[in-house]
Amino acid sequence: MAKKTKKSAENITAQTAVPAVETTPATSTPKLIVAQRKFNRWYVYFKGVAPKDNVGCGCKTAKSAMRYMHLLRARYGATISQNIYERLQFEAAREA
């Protein structure tokens, strides 16, 4: 005679069978990457994103800020603000 499984055991197996990965696509609007100079550092961040969801960095030089912008663009598919990028190029040339 086969042993009958308990209802709680059936519920546990049903819960573990559900995939935990979200298959919804990321936001369709690309984020804008900007930089701002504060306290002798370049802060690179997404414009219009809540601080808890934002991934930002304080870079020492304009050249490192440009590299971090390219990293964010490759990683998240964001766009770089053209005005800010040209300003960073000018500052990087001035620092060199």
Number of C-alpha atoms within 10 A of each C-alpha: 3 4 5 6 8 8 8 9 10 10 11 10 10 10 11 9 9 8 8 8 6 6 7 6 6 8 7 6 8 13 20 17 23 21 26 14 14 9 8 10 16 22 18 21 22 21 14 10 12 9 11 6 8 12 12 17 15 19 19 13 16 24 19 15 25 22 12 19 25 16 13 21 17 11 9 11 14 18 17 20 15 12 9 15 18 12 13 21 15 13 14 16 11 9 10 6
